[in-house]
Amino acid sequence: MNISFEIPQDIEQQLRTEEADLNRDAKEVYLMEQYRQAKLSHRQLQDALGLNFHETEEILKRRGLGQDMDADTLGAGCERLRKARPQ
């Protein structure tokens, strides 16, 4: 699928001078938004981006969509698992 859109020429020139791959960036942002809205699975996202699991996680983290947990959340989860474990 090809998606295209117009942006003002001055903005395009500004963005292009930063040597970014604008097509790749736009694709990444669009697909990540679909993932954020639960329209794509993690596997579909990594396949569409042509990345492996860990590369996809790095990009998600960079864009603020990673699965990071703070220490308190992790500790609470570990405690629930300990309590649920049969003796």
Secondary structure, DSSP 8 states (H G I E B T S, - for coil): --------HHHHHHHHHTT--HHHHHHHHHHHHHHHTTSS-HHHHHHHHT--HHHHHHHHHHTT------HHHHHHHHHHHHHHS--
